[in-house]
């Protein structure tokens, strides 16, 4: 099966109207996060261009590619990871970064788990929390 056939099978009708003339973003919307990282890295390597963000896409040490692909499809988790990535790049004050990350960690370690027994049997919520916490730990260590 060719790439278009694969993407149509994966994304269903959402890609069919673009088969004759797809744009790059149509393809990007259909691939997994791990495939996006590979595509992004390949592009900059092929163009022999430096990109300061390439290292941020391959950052989730201790998190498997399957987990990354699954979690990054959840808009809230995706936005959280991207927000932390951008924040660490834009904020130059170590004091402000440390205070902000401590406030987020306090929220994760306090309010978010205050009634954790409500969600003990919900693996989706538990996995989302664990993923977000690992991303937070990664960026707060920068």
N, C-alpha and C positions, 0 to 999 in steps of 0.2 A: 504494500500500500504506500502511496506517495504521501508527502507531508500534508497536502491539502486534504486528502482522504482521511488521514489521521485526525487532523484538526476538526473536520466536519463531524467525524464520529465522536470526538471528545466533546465538542462544544455544541453539537446539534444545530438547530436553526440559527443560532446567533452569529454564525460565520457564513452560512450559505449565501446570503445576499452579497458577500464580498469575494466570492470564489474567483470571479473573472478578473477582478482588479483589487486585490487586497492591499491594504496599507500595512506598514510595519506594526503599528499599534494594534491592528486586528490580530496579528500573530502573537504579539506580546500578551494580549488579554487571554489567550488560550493556552499558553504554556505554563508549566509549573514554575515555582519560584527558583528551584534549583536549575531548571533549564534557562530561565531568565539570567541567572548569574553567569552561566556558561556563555550564553549569547552576548551579554554585555562585555564580559572579559575578552571574548573572541574579537568583537568589534574593535575595541581599543588596541588590542594586540595587532590585528590585521591592519589597522590604520596607522600603526606605529605612533600612537598618541598616548601621552600620559594622562591618566585620569585619577584624581585624588580620591574618588569614591569607590574604586574597585575593591580596595581592601575592606571597606565597610560592608560590602555585599557578601563577603565570604567570612563573616566574623563570628558566627554563632558556634564557638567552640563548645563541645559537649552536647550539642543538639544535632540529631541525625537529619539528613537531607529530607527524609520522608516527613518528619515532624515539622521541619521548616516549611516545606511545600504546603502541608495541610494547614498549618497555623497562619501562614502569610496569606491564605485565601480568605481568612476571616478579616473583614475590613477593620474592626476595632484593634485586633492584634497587629495587623499590617501598619495601621496609622501610629500605633504606640511605638513600634520598632523604628519606623521612619522618623517619628518625632524625636526620639532619643538620639538617633544618628545625627540629625540636623542640629539638635541642641548642643551636642558635644563639639560640633564644628563651629557654631556661631558664637557661643559664649566663651569668652577668653579668660574670665576671672575664675581662678581656682576656688576662691571662697564662695562665690555665687553657685558654681557647679556643685560643690560639696554640700551646701545648704539645701539646694533643690533636690539633689539625689537623696539626701537624708530624709527630707519630707516625703518623697515618694516611697522610700523604703519603710518609713513609719506607717504610711497608709497600707502598704502591702502586708506588713507584719502585724498590723493592728486591726483596723476597721475591716479590711478585706477578709480576714479569717475569723473575725469575731463570732460569726454564726456558721462556721464551717461545717458543723454537723448537719445543716440543712442540705448540703451538697455532697455529702460523703459518697453517695451512690451515683453521682453524675460525673462520669469520666470526662465528658466534654469540658465542663467547667474546671475540673481539676487539672486537666491537661493544658487548658488555656492559661490558668494561673501559673502553672509550672513553667510554661514557655515564656510568658511575660516576665516572670521573676528572673529567669536565666538571662534574658535580654537586658533587663535592668542591671543585673549583677555585672554583665559584660561591660556595659557603657559606664557604669559608675566606677569601674576600675580604670578608666582612661584618664 
